[in-house]
Amino acid sequence: MERFVQFIVAGGLALLAGLWGSQIVDASSQAWLGSVVVAVGGVLALAVGINSQLDY
């Protein structure tokens, strides 16, 4: 599988897991903060995957 597809798929799954996890746990817990970090990592992976295919 192409590298950019791996980034897009992994980023989407991480974003989904992070957003889902942040809704399940309390906002004052460390698990919530971990979920937010996973969601941000997913957004970054999506950005890397999309940016690698753009030609300027």
Backbone bond lengths (Angstrom), bond angles and torsions (degrees), N, CA, C in turn:
res aa  C-N    CA-C-N  psi(-1)  N-CA   C-N-CA  omega(-1)  CA-C   N-CA-C  phi
1 M - - - 1.438 - - 1.537 108.42 -
2 E 1.311 115.98 145.14 1.454 120.68 -179.69 1.528 111.16 -64.50
3 R 1.313 115.14 150.16 1.465 120.64 -176.83 1.532 111.67 -63.81
4 F 1.348 117.69 -41.50 1.456 119.29 -178.29 1.535 111.25 -66.44
5 V 1.327 117.48 -31.94 1.466 120.48 177.36 1.524 109.71 -67.91
6 Q 1.313 117.25 -39.00 1.452 120.70 177.34 1.526 110.94 -61.23
7 F 1.345 116.78 -42.11 1.452 120.08 178.13 1.525 111.30 -64.33
8 I 1.317 117.51 -41.87 1.453 121.08 -177.84 1.536 110.72 -67.51
9 V 1.318 116.70 -44.41 1.465 119.98 -179.48 1.529 110.54 -67.23
10 A 1.324 117.29 -46.50 1.468 120.50 179.80 1.522 110.95 -64.54
11 G 1.319 116.70 -39.68 1.462 119.98 178.60 1.511 112.07 -64.95
12 G 1.306 116.96 -41.66 1.460 120.40 178.39 1.513 112.11 -64.94
13 L 1.316 116.77 -42.01 1.470 119.96 178.41 1.525 111.64 -67.01
14 A 1.336 116.67 -40.30 1.462 119.50 178.45 1.525 110.98 -66.53
15 L 1.325 116.98 -39.91 1.460 120.41 177.64 1.528 110.63 -62.56
16 L 1.307 115.86 -45.23 1.467 120.40 179.01 1.524 111.08 -62.00
17 A 1.319 117.31 -45.60 1.466 121.02 -179.99 1.528 111.38 -64.89
18 G 1.323 116.96 -40.67 1.459 120.28 -179.96 1.514 112.33 -66.36
19 L 1.325 116.94 -43.72 1.460 119.83 179.33 1.525 111.19 -68.02
20 W 1.306 116.36 -38.98 1.460 120.61 178.92 1.531 110.28 -65.89
21 G 1.327 115.98 -44.61 1.461 120.15 179.25 1.518 112.90 -64.01
22 S 1.323 116.74 -35.81 1.469 119.03 -179.63 1.522 111.87 -69.48
23 Q 1.325 117.91 -22.42 1.450 120.85 178.06 1.528 112.13 -85.58
24 I 1.322 117.27 -21.49 1.466 121.13 -176.59 1.525 111.44 -82.84
25 V 1.331 117.42 -41.79 1.469 120.56 -173.31 1.523 110.96 -95.08
26 D 1.326 115.93 165.51 1.464 121.49 178.07 1.522 110.83 -68.37
27 A 1.327 115.72 145.88 1.466 120.55 -177.25 1.520 112.88 -69.43
28 S 1.309 118.33 -15.45 1.463 120.60 -178.25 1.533 112.64 -96.58
29 S 1.325 118.07 7.76 1.467 119.82 -176.30 1.533 110.85 -100.69
30 Q 1.315 114.88 164.57 1.460 120.13 177.93 1.525 111.18 -72.07
31 A 1.309 117.40 -26.43 1.463 120.68 177.67 1.526 110.14 -65.58
32 W 1.316 117.42 -34.44 1.464 120.59 176.95 1.517 110.18 -64.63
33 L 1.327 116.50 -44.15 1.465 120.57 178.52 1.525 110.54 -62.91
34 G 1.320 117.23 -39.30 1.461 120.71 176.24 1.509 112.06 -63.87
35 S 1.312 117.17 -37.41 1.460 121.20 177.73 1.523 111.21 -65.96
36 V 1.308 116.34 -38.71 1.465 120.31 177.83 1.527 110.27 -65.87
37 V 1.321 116.90 -40.06 1.468 120.82 177.99 1.531 110.57 -63.49
38 V 1.321 117.49 -40.64 1.467 121.66 177.84 1.529 110.15 -64.39
39 A 1.325 117.15 -40.88 1.469 120.77 179.16 1.523 110.96 -65.05
40 V 1.312 117.49 -41.94 1.472 120.83 178.41 1.527 110.04 -65.71
41 G 1.316 117.18 -39.71 1.466 120.10 175.62 1.518 111.95 -61.94
42 G 1.317 116.27 -36.84 1.461 120.30 176.70 1.514 112.20 -64.82
43 V 1.309 116.56 -41.60 1.468 120.23 177.54 1.526 110.07 -63.76
44 L 1.318 117.00 -41.33 1.467 119.93 178.62 1.526 111.57 -64.77
45 A 1.318 117.51 -40.43 1.466 120.63 178.23 1.526 110.80 -65.43
46 L 1.318 117.26 -39.31 1.468 120.18 175.05 1.524 110.89 -61.67
47 A 1.321 116.19 -43.19 1.466 120.50 -179.77 1.522 111.62 -63.69
48 V 1.325 116.62 -40.46 1.471 120.05 178.57 1.523 110.16 -65.40
49 G 1.319 117.14 -44.24 1.461 120.55 -179.68 1.513 112.91 -63.13
50 I 1.326 116.62 -41.54 1.464 119.96 179.88 1.518 110.65 -72.93
51 N 1.336 117.13 -42.09 1.455 120.99 -177.05 1.533 111.95 -66.05
52 S 1.307 117.74 -28.54 1.468 119.73 -178.70 1.523 112.53 -68.07
53 Q 1.321 117.49 -19.17 1.456 120.87 -178.59 1.529 113.65 -101.21
54 L 1.310 117.65 -2.38 1.462 120.66 -179.30 1.515 110.36 -84.70
55 D 1.312 115.75 134.40 1.461 121.58 174.57 1.519 108.65 -106.92
56 Y 1.312 115.83 131.55 1.462 119.74 -179.49 1.502 110.17 -98.79
